[in-house]
């Protein structure tokens, strides 16, 4: 028997988790980011995301499908809607 695919296993684990905005924010905060934009810029970006009609469940961008708490942390990444 072959080993289970680690990617598929990770996806199963993630889909079984009850994702909340708080959990996603906690996970994002613990992710090491080489190009962190800085706390003030992160707060600004997340504030813009919070007002965006394309934000789903306070955590997912309907335009690109990302968790905004992860995407907004990177200085070299921009909003899929062009808002920041």
PDB file of N, CA, C and O in Angstrom:
ATOM      1  N   UNK A   1       0.843  -1.185   0.000  1.00  0.00           N
ATOM      2  CA  UNK A   1       0.000   0.000   0.000  1.00  0.00           C
ATOM      3  C   UNK A   1       0.885   1.244   0.000  1.00  0.00           C
ATOM      4  O   UNK A   1       1.906   1.285   0.687  1.00  0.00           O
ATOM      5  N   UNK A   2       0.492   2.254  -0.770  1.00  0.00           N
ATOM      6  CA  UNK A   2       1.287   3.474  -0.852  1.00  0.00           C
ATOM      7  C   UNK A   2       0.932   4.431   0.280  1.00  0.00           C
ATOM      8  O   UNK A   2      -0.145   4.365   0.874  1.00  0.00           O
ATOM      9  N   UNK A   3       1.865   5.308   0.547  1.00  0.00           N
ATOM     10  CA  UNK A   3       1.647   6.332   1.574  1.00  0.00           C
ATOM     11  C   UNK A   3       0.615   7.341   1.070  1.00  0.00           C
ATOM     12  O   UNK A   3       0.559   7.615  -0.129  1.00  0.00           O
ATOM     13  N   UNK A   4      -0.195   7.891   1.963  1.00  0.00           N
ATOM     14  CA  UNK A   4      -1.151   8.916   1.532  1.00  0.00           C
ATOM     15  C   UNK A   4      -0.424  10.180   1.084  1.00  0.00           C
ATOM     16  O   UNK A   4       0.640  10.520   1.603  1.00  0.00           O
ATOM     17  N   UNK A   5      -1.004  10.852   0.135  1.00  0.00           N
ATOM     18  CA  UNK A   5      -0.429  12.099  -0.367  1.00  0.00           C
ATOM     19  C   UNK A   5      -0.448  13.147   0.747  1.00  0.00           C
ATOM     20  O   UNK A   5      -1.508  13.411   1.315  1.00  0.00           O
ATOM     21  N   UNK A   6       0.709  13.756   1.075  1.00  0.00           N
ATOM     22  CA  UNK A   6       0.730  14.746   2.159  1.00  0.00           C
ATOM     23  C   UNK A   6      -0.112  15.980   1.845  1.00  0.00           C
ATOM     24  O   UNK A   6      -0.688  16.583   2.751  1.00  0.00           O
ATOM     25  N   UNK A   7      -0.186  16.359   0.576  1.00  0.00           N
ATOM     26  CA  UNK A   7      -1.004  17.518   0.209  1.00  0.00           C
ATOM     27  C   UNK A   7      -2.474  17.212   0.440  1.00  0.00           C
ATOM     28  O   UNK A   7      -3.205  18.018   1.015  1.00  0.00           O
ATOM     29  N   UNK A   8      -2.902  16.032  -0.016  1.00  0.00           N
ATOM     30  CA  UNK A   8      -4.306  15.637   0.181  1.00  0.00           C
ATOM     31  C   UNK A   8      -4.632  15.515   1.663  1.00  0.00           C
ATOM     32  O   UNK A   8      -5.706  15.922   2.106  1.00  0.00           O
ATOM     33  N   UNK A   9      -3.705  14.957   2.420  1.00  0.00           N
ATOM     34  CA  UNK A   9      -3.920  14.829   3.863  1.00  0.00           C
ATOM     35  C   UNK A   9      -4.053  16.207   4.503  1.00  0.00           C
ATOM     36  O   UNK A   9      -4.918  16.415   5.354  1.00  0.00           O
ATOM     37  N   UNK A  10      -3.205  17.145   4.100  1.00  0.00           N
ATOM     38  CA  UNK A  10      -3.277  18.505   4.647  1.00  0.00           C
ATOM     39  C   UNK A  10      -4.609  19.152   4.294  1.00  0.00           C
ATOM     40  O   UNK A  10      -5.224  19.817   5.128  1.00  0.00           O
ATOM     41  N   UNK A  11      -5.055  18.952   3.047  1.00  0.00           N
ATOM     42  CA  UNK A  11      -6.334  19.529   2.633  1.00  0.00           C
ATOM     43  C   UNK A  11      -7.478  18.934   3.440  1.00  0.00           C
ATOM     44  O   UNK A  11      -8.404  19.648   3.825  1.00  0.00           O
ATOM     45  N   UNK A  12      -7.422  17.634   3.697  1.00  0.00           N
ATOM     46  CA  UNK A  12      -8.462  16.994   4.506  1.00  0.00           C
ATOM     47  C   UNK A  12      -8.469  17.561   5.919  1.00  0.00           C
ATOM     48  O   UNK A  12      -9.526  17.843   6.484  1.00  0.00           O
ATOM     49  N   UNK A  13      -7.269  17.726   6.483  1.00  0.00           N
ATOM     50  CA  UNK A  13      -7.171  18.283   7.834  1.00  0.00           C
ATOM     51  C   UNK A  13      -7.718  19.707   7.877  1.00  0.00           C
ATOM     52  O   UNK A  13      -8.461  20.064   8.791  1.00  0.00           O
ATOM     53  N   UNK A  14      -7.350  20.515   6.888  1.00  0.00           N
ATOM     54  CA  UNK A  14      -7.834  21.892   6.849  1.00  0.00           C
ATOM     55  C   UNK A  14      -9.342  21.951   6.668  1.00  0.00           C
ATOM     56  O   UNK A  14     -10.016  22.760   7.305  1.00  0.00           O
ATOM     57  N   UNK A  15      -9.874  21.092   5.798  1.00  0.00           N
ATOM     58  CA  UNK A  15     -11.319  21.126   5.564  1.00  0.00           C
ATOM     59  C   UNK A  15     -12.091  20.643   6.780  1.00  0.00           C
ATOM     60  O   UNK A  15     -13.252  21.008   6.963  1.00  0.00           O
ATOM     61  N   UNK A  16     -11.456  19.823   7.615  1.00  0.00           N
ATOM     62  CA  UNK A  16     -12.119  19.334   8.825  1.00  0.00           C
ATOM     63  C   UNK A  16     -12.077  20.370   9.949  1.00  0.00           C
ATOM     64  O   UNK A  16     -12.857  20.296  10.898  1.00  0.00           O
ATOM     65  N   UNK A  17     -11.161  21.335   9.836  1.00  0.00           N
ATOM     66  CA  UNK A  17     -11.047  22.367  10.864  1.00  0.00           C
ATOM     67  C   UNK A  17     -12.192  23.358  10.730  1.00  0.00           C
ATOM     68  O   UNK A  17     -12.640  23.666   9.626  1.00  0.00           O
ATOM     69  N   UNK A  18     -12.648  23.841  11.844  1.00  0.00           N
ATOM     70  CA  UNK A  18     -13.656  24.891  11.828  1.00  0.00           C
ATOM     71  C   UNK A  18     -12.916  26.221  11.749  1.00  0.00           C
ATOM     72  O   UNK A  18     -12.479  26.767  12.762  1.00  0.00           O
ATOM     73  N   UNK A  19     -12.786  26.729  10.534  1.00  0.00           N
ATOM     74  CA  UNK A  19     -12.035  27.958  10.325  1.00  0.00           C
ATOM     75  C   UNK A  19     -12.862  29.155  10.776  1.00  0.00           C
ATOM     76  O   UNK A  19     -14.026  29.307  10.405  1.00  0.00           O
ATOM     77  N   UNK A  20     -12.241  29.983  11.570  1.00  0.00           N
ATOM     78  CA  UNK A  20     -12.857  31.225  12.029  1.00  0.00           C
ATOM     79  C   UNK A  20     -11.895  32.361  11.709  1.00  0.00           C
ATOM     80  O   UNK A  20     -10.703  32.117  11.525  1.00  0.00           O
ATOM     81  N   UNK A  21     -12.378  33.582  11.638  1.00  0.00           N
ATOM     82  CA  UNK A  21     -11.465  34.700  11.409  1.00  0.00           C
ATOM     83  C   UNK A  21     -10.361  34.765  12.465  1.00  0.00           C
ATOM     84  O   UNK A  21      -9.220  35.109  12.155  1.00  0.00           O
ATOM     85  N   UNK A  22     -10.697  34.440  13.694  1.00  0.00           N
ATOM     86  CA  UNK A  22      -9.701  34.476  14.774  1.00  0.00           C
ATOM     87  C   UNK A  22      -8.622  33.412  14.571  1.00  0.00           C
ATOM     88  O   UNK A  22      -7.438  33.679  14.778  1.00  0.00           O
ATOM     89  N   UNK A  23      -9.029  32.213  14.168  1.00  0.00           N
ATOM     90  CA  UNK A  23      -8.069  31.134  13.933  1.00  0.00           C
ATOM     91  C   UNK A  23      -7.164  31.469  12.754  1.00  0.00           C
ATOM     92  O   UNK A  23      -5.952  31.264  12.826  1.00  0.00           O
ATOM     93  N   UNK A  24      -7.736  31.977  11.682  1.00  0.00           N
ATOM     94  CA  UNK A  24      -6.933  32.348  10.514  1.00  0.00           C
ATOM     95  C   UNK A  24      -5.948  33.450  10.882  1.00  0.00           C
ATOM     96  O   UNK A  24      -4.786  33.397  10.478  1.00  0.00           O
ATOM     97  N   UNK A  25      -6.392  34.442  11.639  1.00  0.00           N
ATOM     98  CA  UNK A  25      -5.497  35.524  12.070  1.00  0.00           C
ATOM     99  C   UNK A  25      -4.364  34.986  12.936  1.00  0.00           C
ATOM    100  O   UNK A  25      -3.217  35.407  12.794  1.00  0.00           O
ATOM    101  N   UNK A  26      -4.682  34.066  13.822  1.00  0.00           N
ATOM    102  CA  UNK A  26      -3.662  33.455  14.686  1.00  0.00           C
ATOM    103  C   UNK A  26      -2.656  32.660  13.858  1.00  0.00           C
ATOM    104  O   UNK A  26      -1.450  32.744  14.093  1.00  0.00           O
ATOM    105  N   UNK A  27      -3.147  31.893  12.894  1.00  0.00           N
ATOM    106  CA  UNK A  27      -2.259  31.113  12.029  1.00  0.00           C
ATOM    107  C   UNK A  27      -1.378  32.037  11.198  1.00  0.00           C
ATOM    108  O   UNK A  27      -0.183  31.782  11.047  1.00  0.00           O
ATOM    109  N   UNK A  28      -1.952  33.105  10.660  1.00  0.00           N
ATOM    110  CA  UNK A  28      -1.190  34.051   9.846  1.00  0.00           C
ATOM    111  C   UNK A  28      -0.108  34.735  10.674  1.00  0.00           C
ATOM    112  O   UNK A  28       1.015  34.920  10.205  1.00  0.00           O
ATOM    113  N   UNK A  29      -0.445  35.109  11.902  1.00  0.00           N
ATOM    114  CA  UNK A  29       0.515  35.801  12.769  1.00  0.00           C
ATOM    115  C   UNK A  29       1.707  34.924  13.119  1.00  0.00           C
ATOM    116  O   UNK A  29       2.793  35.433  13.395  1.00  0.00           O
ATOM    117  N   UNK A  30       1.510  33.608  13.111  1.00  0.00           N
ATOM    118  CA  UNK A  30       2.608  32.706  13.463  1.00  0.00           C
ATOM    119  C   UNK A  30       3.431  32.285  12.249  1.00  0.00           C
ATOM    120  O   UNK A  30       4.451  31.611  12.398  1.00  0.00           O
ATOM    121  N   UNK A  31       3.001  32.675  11.052  1.00  0.00           N
ATOM    122  CA  UNK A  31       3.740  32.319   9.839  1.00  0.00           C
ATOM    123  C   UNK A  31       4.932  33.260   9.662  1.00  0.00           C
ATOM    124  O   UNK A  31       4.758  34.478   9.670  1.00  0.00           O
ATOM    125  N   UNK A  32       6.138  32.714   9.504  1.00  0.00           N
ATOM    126  CA  UNK A  32       7.281  33.584   9.243  1.00  0.00           C
ATOM    127  C   UNK A  32       7.151  34.218   7.855  1.00  0.00           C
ATOM    128  O   UNK A  32       6.874  33.527   6.874  1.00  0.00           O
ATOM    129  N   UNK A  33       7.351  35.523   7.781  1.00  0.00           N
ATOM    130  CA  UNK A  33       7.215  36.248   6.519  1.00  0.00           C
ATOM    131  C   UNK A  33       8.486  37.052   6.291  1.00  0.00           C
ATOM    132  O   UNK A  33       8.822  37.935   7.080  1.00  0.00           O
ATOM    133  N   UNK A  34       9.188  36.743   5.210  1.00  0.00           N
ATOM    134  CA  UNK A  34      10.442  37.435   4.912  1.00  0.00           C
ATOM    135  C   UNK A  34      10.205  38.880   4.482  1.00  0.00           C
ATOM    136  O   UNK A  34      11.054  39.745   4.695  1.00  0.00           O
ATOM    137  N   UNK A  35       9.055  39.132   3.882  1.00  0.00           N
ATOM    138  CA  UNK A  35       8.771  40.474   3.367  1.00  0.00           C
ATOM    139  C   UNK A  35       7.590  41.117   4.096  1.00  0.00           C
ATOM    140  O   UNK A  35       6.715  41.719   3.473  1.00  0.00           O
ATOM    141  N   UNK A  36       7.580  40.981   5.430  1.00  0.00           N
ATOM    142  CA  UNK A  36       6.482  41.522   6.235  1.00  0.00           C
ATOM    143  C   UNK A  36       6.338  43.018   5.988  1.00  0.00           C
ATOM    144  O   UNK A  36       7.323  43.756   6.015  1.00  0.00           O
ATOM    145  N   UNK A  37       5.129  43.455   5.750  1.00  0.00           N
ATOM    146  CA  UNK A  37       4.862  44.859   5.403  1.00  0.00           C
ATOM    147  C   UNK A  37       4.912  45.805   6.599  1.00  0.00           C
ATOM    148  O   UNK A  37       4.954  47.021   6.417  1.00  0.00           O
ATOM    149  N   UNK A  38       4.910  45.271   7.812  1.00  0.00           N
ATOM    150  CA  UNK A  38       4.898  46.097   9.018  1.00  0.00           C
ATOM    151  C   UNK A  38       3.496  46.154   9.601  1.00  0.00           C
ATOM    152  O   UNK A  38       2.509  46.044   8.873  1.00  0.00           O
ATOM    153  N   UNK A  39       3.410  46.325  10.914  1.00  0.00           N
ATOM    154  CA  UNK A  39       2.118  46.252  11.598  1.00  0.00           C
ATOM    155  C   UNK A  39       1.158  47.360  11.179  1.00  0.00           C
ATOM    156  O   UNK A  39      -0.033  47.109  10.997  1.00  0.00           O
ATOM    157  N   UNK A  40       1.663  48.585  11.023  1.00  0.00           N
ATOM    158  CA  UNK A  40       0.783  49.691  10.622  1.00  0.00           C
ATOM    159  C   UNK A  40       0.175  49.438   9.247  1.00  0.00           C
ATOM    160  O   UNK A  40      -1.022  49.644   9.043  1.00  0.00           O
ATOM    161  N   UNK A  41       1.003  48.993   8.306  1.00  0.00           N
ATOM    162  CA  UNK A  41       0.512  48.706   6.956  1.00  0.00           C
ATOM    163  C   UNK A  41      -0.441  47.518   6.966  1.00  0.00           C
ATOM    164  O   UNK A  41      -1.450  47.530   6.260  1.00  0.00           O
ATOM    165  N   UNK A  42      -0.137  46.499   7.752  1.00  0.00           N
ATOM    166  CA  UNK A  42      -1.033  45.346   7.866  1.00  0.00           C
ATOM    167  C   UNK A  42      -2.394  45.786   8.396  1.00  0.00           C
ATOM    168  O   UNK A  42      -3.428  45.390   7.859  1.00  0.00           O
ATOM    169  N   UNK A  43      -2.396  46.594   9.439  1.00  0.00           N
ATOM    170  CA  UNK A  43      -3.652  47.092   9.998  1.00  0.00           C
ATOM    171  C   UNK A  43      -4.440  47.888   8.957  1.00  0.00           C
ATOM    172  O   UNK A  43      -5.659  47.752   8.855  1.00  0.00           O
ATOM    173  N   UNK A  44      -3.738  48.715   8.191  1.00  0.00           N
ATOM    174  CA  UNK A  44      -4.387  49.512   7.143  1.00  0.00           C
ATOM    175  C   UNK A  44      -5.018  48.602   6.093  1.00  0.00           C
ATOM    176  O   UNK A  44      -6.170  48.794   5.703  1.00  0.00           O
ATOM    177  N   UNK A  45      -4.263  47.621   5.647  1.00  0.00           N
ATOM    178  CA  UNK A  45      -4.759  46.698   4.619  1.00  0.00           C
ATOM    179  C   UNK A  45      -5.963  45.902   5.115  1.00  0.00           C
ATOM    180  O   UNK A  45      -6.960  45.769   4.406  1.00  0.00           O
ATOM    181  N   UNK A  46      -5.867  45.378   6.327  1.00  0.00           N
ATOM    182  CA  UNK A  46      -6.978  44.582   6.855  1.00  0.00           C
ATOM    183  C   UNK A  46      -8.221  45.440   7.081  1.00  0.00           C
ATOM    184  O   UNK A  46      -9.342  44.948   6.961  1.00  0.00           O
ATOM    185  N   UNK A  47      -8.031  46.709   7.404  1.00  0.00           N
ATOM    186  CA  UNK A  47      -9.161  47.624   7.548  1.00  0.00           C
ATOM    187  C   UNK A  47      -9.861  47.807   6.204  1.00  0.00           C
ATOM    188  O   UNK A  47     -11.090  47.806   6.132  1.00  0.00           O
ATOM    189  N   UNK A  48      -9.079  47.963   5.151  1.00  0.00           N
ATOM    190  CA  UNK A  48      -9.638  48.084   3.800  1.00  0.00           C
ATOM    191  C   UNK A  48     -10.371  46.800   3.426  1.00  0.00           C
ATOM    192  O   UNK A  48     -11.481  46.846   2.897  1.00  0.00           O
ATOM    193  N   UNK A  49      -9.755  45.668   3.698  1.00  0.00           N
ATOM    194  CA  UNK A  49     -10.399  44.380   3.409  1.00  0.00           C
ATOM    195  C   UNK A  49     -11.713  44.248   4.172  1.00  0.00           C
ATOM    196  O   UNK A  49     -12.703  43.747   3.638  1.00  0.00           O
ATOM    197  N   UNK A  50     -11.715  44.698   5.418  1.00  0.00           N
ATOM    198  CA  UNK A  50     -12.906  44.599   6.247  1.00  0.00           C
ATOM    199  C   UNK A  50     -14.097  45.371   5.694  1.00  0.00           C
ATOM    200  O   UNK A  50     -15.245  45.027   5.976  1.00  0.00           O
ATOM    201  N   UNK A  51     -13.832  46.406   4.913  1.00  0.00           N
ATOM    202  CA  UNK A  51     -14.895  47.211   4.302  1.00  0.00           C
ATOM    203  C   UNK A  51     -15.260  46.731   2.896  1.00  0.00           C
ATOM    204  O   UNK A  51     -16.240  47.200   2.316  1.00  0.00           O
ATOM    205  N   UNK A  52     -14.490  45.815   2.356  1.00  0.00           N
ATOM    206  CA  UNK A  52     -14.678  45.371   0.970  1.00  0.00           C
ATOM    207  C   UNK A  52     -15.881  44.426   0.846  1.00  0.00           C
ATOM    208  O   UNK A  52     -16.009  43.486   1.629  1.00  0.00           O
ATOM    209  N   UNK A  53     -16.757  44.669  -0.128  1.00  0.00           N
ATOM    210  CA  UNK A  53     -17.907  43.778  -0.323  1.00  0.00           C
ATOM    211  C   UNK A  53     -17.511  42.397  -0.842  1.00  0.00           C
ATOM    212  O   UNK A  53     -18.331  41.480  -0.836  1.00  0.00           O
ATOM    213  N   UNK A  54     -16.271  42.239  -1.288  1.00  0.00           N
ATOM    214  CA  UNK A  54     -15.791  40.949  -1.802  1.00  0.00           C
ATOM    215  C   UNK A  54     -15.215  40.068  -0.693  1.00  0.00           C
ATOM    216  O   UNK A  54     -14.773  38.950  -0.960  1.00  0.00           O
ATOM    217  N   UNK A  55     -15.214  40.559   0.550  1.00  0.00           N
ATOM    218  CA  UNK A  55     -14.719  39.771   1.681  1.00  0.00           C
ATOM    219  C   UNK A  55     -15.816  38.825   2.156  1.00  0.00           C
ATOM    220  O   UNK A  55     -16.929  39.253   2.458  1.00  0.00           O
ATOM    221  N   UNK A  56     -15.495  37.545   2.217  1.00  0.00           N
ATOM    222  CA  UNK A  56     -16.446  36.522   2.647  1.00  0.00           C
ATOM    223  C   UNK A  56     -16.089  36.027   4.038  1.00  0.00           C
ATOM    224  O   UNK A  56     -14.925  35.735   4.314  1.00  0.00           O
ATOM    225  N   UNK A  57     -17.064  35.930   4.902  1.00  0.00           N
ATOM    226  CA  UNK A  57     -16.879  35.374   6.249  1.00  0.00           C
ATOM    227  C   UNK A  57     -15.752  36.032   7.033  1.00  0.00           C
ATOM    228  O   UNK A  57     -15.110  35.384   7.860  1.00  0.00           O
ATOM    229  N   UNK A  58     -15.509  37.299   6.783  1.00  0.00           N
ATOM    230  CA  UNK A  58     -14.483  38.078   7.485  1.00  0.00           C
ATOM    231  C   UNK A  58     -13.065  37.562   7.287  1.00  0.00           C
ATOM    232  O   UNK A  58     -12.161  37.950   8.026  1.00  0.00           O
ATOM    233  N   UNK A  59     -12.851  36.675   6.282  1.00  0.00           N
ATOM    234  CA  UNK A  59     -11.502  36.129   6.154  1.00  0.00           C
ATOM    235  C   UNK A  59     -11.089  35.751   4.741  1.00  0.00           C
ATOM    236  O   UNK A  59      -9.891  35.636   4.483  1.00  0.00           O
ATOM    237  N   UNK A  60     -12.010  35.554   3.822  1.00  0.00           N
ATOM    238  CA  UNK A  60     -11.670  35.051   2.492  1.00  0.00           C
ATOM    239  C   UNK A  60     -12.012  36.074   1.418  1.00  0.00           C
ATOM    240  O   UNK A  60     -13.110  36.631   1.406  1.00  0.00           O
ATOM    241  N   UNK A  61     -11.070  36.317   0.522  1.00  0.00           N
ATOM    242  CA  UNK A  61     -11.297  37.220  -0.602  1.00  0.00           C
ATOM    243  C   UNK A  61     -12.031  36.457  -1.704  1.00  0.00           C
ATOM    244  O   UNK A  61     -11.543  35.430  -2.177  1.00  0.00           O
ATOM    245  N   UNK A  62     -13.188  36.948  -2.108  1.00  0.00           N
ATOM    246  CA  UNK A  62     -13.960  36.298  -3.168  1.00  0.00           C
ATOM    247  C   UNK A  62     -13.301  36.476  -4.531  1.00  0.00           C
ATOM    248  O   UNK A  62     -13.583  35.716  -5.456  1.00  0.00           O
ATOM    249  N   UNK A  63     -12.432  37.464  -4.665  1.00  0.00           N
ATOM    250  CA  UNK A  63     -11.762  37.718  -5.939  1.00  0.00           C
ATOM    251  C   UNK A  63     -10.679  36.680  -6.225  1.00  0.00           C
ATOM    252  O   UNK A  63     -10.621  36.126  -7.323  1.00  0.00           O
ATOM    253  N   UNK A  64      -9.822  36.417  -5.237  1.00  0.00           N
ATOM    254  CA  UNK A  64      -8.686  35.511  -5.471  1.00  0.00           C
ATOM    255  C   UNK A  64      -8.742  34.232  -4.643  1.00  0.00           C
ATOM    256  O   UNK A  64      -8.003  33.287  -4.920  1.00  0.00           O
ATOM    257  N   UNK A  65      -9.609  34.187  -3.627  1.00  0.00           N
ATOM    258  CA  UNK A  65      -9.751  32.983  -2.813  1.00  0.00           C
ATOM    259  C   UNK A  65      -8.795  32.880  -1.641  1.00  0.00           C
ATOM    260  O   UNK A  65      -8.804  31.882  -0.921  1.00  0.00           O
ATOM    261  N   UNK A  66      -7.971  33.900  -1.440  1.00  0.00           N
ATOM    262  CA  UNK A  66      -6.994  33.840  -0.348  1.00  0.00           C
ATOM    263  C   UNK A  66      -7.630  34.162   0.995  1.00  0.00           C
ATOM    264  O   UNK A  66      -8.716  34.738   1.071  1.00  0.00           O
ATOM    265  N   UNK A  67      -6.925  33.776   2.052  1.00  0.00           N
ATOM    266  CA  UNK A  67      -7.237  34.279   3.382  1.00  0.00           C
ATOM    267  C   UNK A  67      -6.533  35.634   3.464  1.00  0.00           C
ATOM    268  O   UNK A  67      -5.306  35.698   3.389  1.00  0.00           O
ATOM    269  N   UNK A  68      -7.293  36.705   3.616  1.00  0.00           N
ATOM    270  CA  UNK A  68      -6.700  38.041   3.564  1.00  0.00           C
ATOM    271  C   UNK A  68      -5.673  38.267   4.666  1.00  0.00           C
ATOM    272  O   UNK A  68      -4.733  39.038   4.479  1.00  0.00           O
ATOM    273  N   UNK A  69      -5.836  37.604   5.817  1.00  0.00           N
ATOM    274  CA  UNK A  69      -4.884  37.783   6.914  1.00  0.00           C
ATOM    275  C   UNK A  69      -3.485  37.299   6.524  1.00  0.00           C
ATOM    276  O   UNK A  69      -2.492  37.802   7.049  1.00  0.00           O
ATOM    277  N   UNK A  70      -3.395  36.329   5.610  1.00  0.00           N
ATOM    278  CA  UNK A  70      -2.098  35.874   5.121  1.00  0.00           C
ATOM    279  C   UNK A  70      -1.589  36.806   4.027  1.00  0.00           C
ATOM    280  O   UNK A  70      -0.456  37.283   4.094  1.00  0.00           O
ATOM    281  N   UNK A  71      -2.406  37.064   3.037  1.00  0.00           N
ATOM    282  CA  UNK A  71      -1.991  37.862   1.884  1.00  0.00           C
ATOM    283  C   UNK A  71      -1.549  39.264   2.296  1.00  0.00           C
ATOM    284  O   UNK A  71      -0.549  39.771   1.787  1.00  0.00           O
ATOM    285  N   UNK A  72      -2.270  39.883   3.196  1.00  0.00           N
ATOM    286  CA  UNK A  72      -1.999  41.274   3.569  1.00  0.00           C
ATOM    287  C   UNK A  72      -0.666  41.455   4.285  1.00  0.00           C
ATOM    288  O   UNK A  72      -0.168  42.578   4.361  1.00  0.00           O
ATOM    289  N   UNK A  73      -0.083  40.401   4.804  1.00  0.00           N
ATOM    290  CA  UNK A  73       1.175  40.496   5.559  1.00  0.00           C
ATOM    291  C   UNK A  73       2.393  40.741   4.666  1.00  0.00           C
ATOM    292  O   UNK A  73       3.414  41.242   5.136  1.00  0.00           O
ATOM    293  N   UNK A  74       2.291  40.393   3.392  1.00  0.00           N
ATOM    294  CA  UNK A  74       3.438  40.447   2.481  1.00  0.00           C
ATOM    295  C   UNK A  74       3.552  41.805   1.788  1.00  0.00           C
ATOM    296  O   UNK A  74       2.615  42.252   1.127  1.00  0.00           O
ATOM    297  N   UNK A  75       4.696  42.451   1.942  1.00  0.00           N
ATOM    298  CA  UNK A  75       4.928  43.763   1.331  1.00  0.00           C
ATOM    299  C   UNK A  75       4.906  43.695  -0.190  1.00  0.00           C
ATOM    300  O   UNK A  75       4.546  44.671  -0.847  1.00  0.00           O
ATOM    301  N   UNK A  76       5.285  42.560  -0.752  1.00  0.00           N
ATOM    302  CA  UNK A  76       5.392  42.433  -2.206  1.00  0.00           C
ATOM    303  C   UNK A  76       4.122  41.902  -2.860  1.00  0.00           C
ATOM    304  O   UNK A  76       4.096  41.682  -4.071  1.00  0.00           O
ATOM    305  N   UNK A  77       3.074  41.695  -2.077  1.00  0.00           N
ATOM    306  CA  UNK A  77       1.806  41.184  -2.601  1.00  0.00           C
ATOM    307  C   UNK A  77       0.773  42.299  -2.516  1.00  0.00           C
ATOM    308  O   UNK A  77       0.782  43.104  -1.584  1.00  0.00           O
ATOM    309  N   UNK A  78      -0.107  42.334  -3.493  1.00  0.00           N
ATOM    310  CA  UNK A  78      -1.111  43.393  -3.527  1.00  0.00           C
ATOM    311  C   UNK A  78      -2.513  42.810  -3.571  1.00  0.00           C
ATOM    312  O   UNK A  78      -2.698  41.636  -3.893  1.00  0.00           O
ATOM    313  N   UNK A  79      -3.483  43.623  -3.251  1.00  0.00           N
ATOM    314  CA  UNK A  79      -4.892  43.248  -3.264  1.00  0.00           C
ATOM    315  C   UNK A  79      -5.305  42.859  -4.682  1.00  0.00           C
ATOM    316  O   UNK A  79      -4.978  43.556  -5.642  1.00  0.00           O
ATOM    317  N   UNK A  80      -6.024  41.744  -4.810  1.00  0.00           N
ATOM    318  CA  UNK A  80      -6.508  41.290  -6.114  1.00  0.00           C
ATOM    319  C   UNK A  80      -7.524  42.266  -6.705  1.00  0.00           C
ATOM    320  O   UNK A  80      -7.751  42.272  -7.915  1.00  0.00           O
ATOM    321  N   UNK A  81      -8.133  43.087  -5.857  1.00  0.00           N
ATOM    322  CA  UNK A  81      -9.097  44.096  -6.308  1.00  0.00           C
ATOM    323  C   UNK A  81      -8.453  45.466  -6.524  1.00  0.00           C
ATOM    324  O   UNK A  81      -9.129  46.424  -6.898  1.00  0.00           O
ATOM    325  N   UNK A  82      -7.143  45.551  -6.286  1.00  0.00           N
ATOM    326  CA  UNK A  82      -6.426  46.806  -6.472  1.00  0.00           C
ATOM    327  C   UNK A  82      -6.691  47.858  -5.399  1.00  0.00           C
ATOM    328  O   UNK A  82      -6.500  49.051  -5.634  1.00  0.00           O
ATOM    329  N   UNK A  83      -7.132  47.416  -4.223  1.00  0.00           N
ATOM    330  CA  UNK A  83      -7.464  48.368  -3.157  1.00  0.00           C
ATOM    331  C   UNK A  83      -6.268  48.743  -2.290  1.00  0.00           C
ATOM    332  O   UNK A  83      -6.310  49.768  -1.609  1.00  0.00           O
ATOM    333  N   UNK A  84      -5.213  47.950  -2.296  1.00  0.00           N
ATOM    334  CA  UNK A  84      -3.983  48.283  -1.579  1.00  0.00           C
ATOM    335  C   UNK A  84      -2.792  47.662  -2.281  1.00  0.00           C
ATOM    336  O   UNK A  84      -1.657  47.824  -1.832  1.00  0.00           O
TER     337      UNK A  84
END
